[in-house]
Amino acid sequence: MSHDAAALESFVKRYLDTVAGGSAAAVAALYTDDATLEDPVGSGEVHIGRQAIEGFYKNLAGAGADLTTELLQFRPGGHEAAFLFAINVGSAMRIEPIEVMTFDADGQITSMKAYWSPADVKQL
């Protein structure tokens, strides 16, 4: 199974738009029931399943700041995509992670890994 580049980019943009404007439940709904999320990679914690993933996004939304996202670079491949994006947390900070996602036949996220470190965070 693979998706064309346009489909993968639309899945990524849907994710970024939902992170910026949706609830934790709406973001978690983009994932399969048994999906995995590791953010950041190397942290020692992998969130498994939609409920755990929703809890992860509740922490992000719990910051209370307005979130905006911007896709900076995109690389498709088969049923996966790697992309660099920016997430602005109000006017306080900007984070530029690279994420790698895999998608099922329906375009739902089956896994997500985010690569970033404190060096990728800028105070605004």
N, C-alpha and C positions, 0 to 999 in steps of 0.2 A: 504494500500500500504506500502510495506517495501522493503528495499534493503538488500542484503547480505553484510557482513562485507567487503569483497574484493571490491565490487562496491563502497561502501561509502568511503573506503580509497582511491580509485582511484579518486573520486570526490574531496576529500580534497587535494590530491597531485596535481591534475590539477589546483586547486585554488592557492596553494602555488607557483607552477611553474609560473603561469600567473602573480601573484603579483610580483614575482622577475624579470620576464623578459618581461612582456607585458605592453601594454599601459593601461591607465585608461579605455578606451573604451573596450579593450579586457577583462579586469577584470569584468566590468559591464555586459558584454555579458554573463557571467556565471550565472547571476541572472535572475529571471523571471521579467516580466514587472512591476509587483506590489509588488516586494520583499521589505523587510525592513532590515535595517542595523542600529545597535546601537553599537558605538565604541567610547569610552568605555561605558559599561553599567553604568547608573547612571549619565551620563553627561547632561541629559535633552534633548538631540537631537536624534531623530530617523529619518534617511533618508528613504524616502518612494518612491519607483519607480526607474527604471533603470537610468533615467536622474540624479536624486539626488545622486544615488549611484556612478555614474561616476564622479560627482563633488567631492565627498568625496575622491575617489582614485586619482583624479587630484592633490589634495592637497598633497597626499603622494608622488606621482611621481614628483611634483613640487619642492621637496627638492633638486633634482638634484644629489643625491648620488646614487651609485650603491646599489641595494637591493639584499640580498640573504636571503633565507628562509631554515629552517630545521625543519622537523616534529620530535618532541621529544616524544610525547605520543599520542595515538589514542584510542578512545572508541566509538564503533558503537552501534546503537540501533534503529531498525525499519527504519524510514526514516530520522533519525537524527544522528549527530556525534558530539562528543566533542573531542577537541584535544588541546594539548599544543604544541606550536611551538616557534621557535626563528626567529626573523627578524633582520638582521644586516643592518644598514644604513651606508654603506661604512665602514670605519674604525673608525667611530665616536661613534656609540652606538649600543646596542643590547637590544631588547625588547622581553620579553617572555610572551605573552598573552595566555589565554585559550579562545578558541572560541567554540561556539555551533552553528551549522548550521542545518537547515532543508532543505530537497531536495524534488523536485517533482518527478513524475514517469520518467521523462526524465533526471534526474540528475542535473537539474538546481537548484540553491540556491533560496529558498523562504524566508528564514530569516537567519540573522547572528547576533549574539551577542558576543562582545569581552569583556572579563573580564581582566582588568589590571589596575594598578595604577602606580604612579611614582616609587614605590618600585620595580617594575618589569623592570625598565629601568636602564641599566648599561652604563656608559660612558666608552669607550674603549681608 
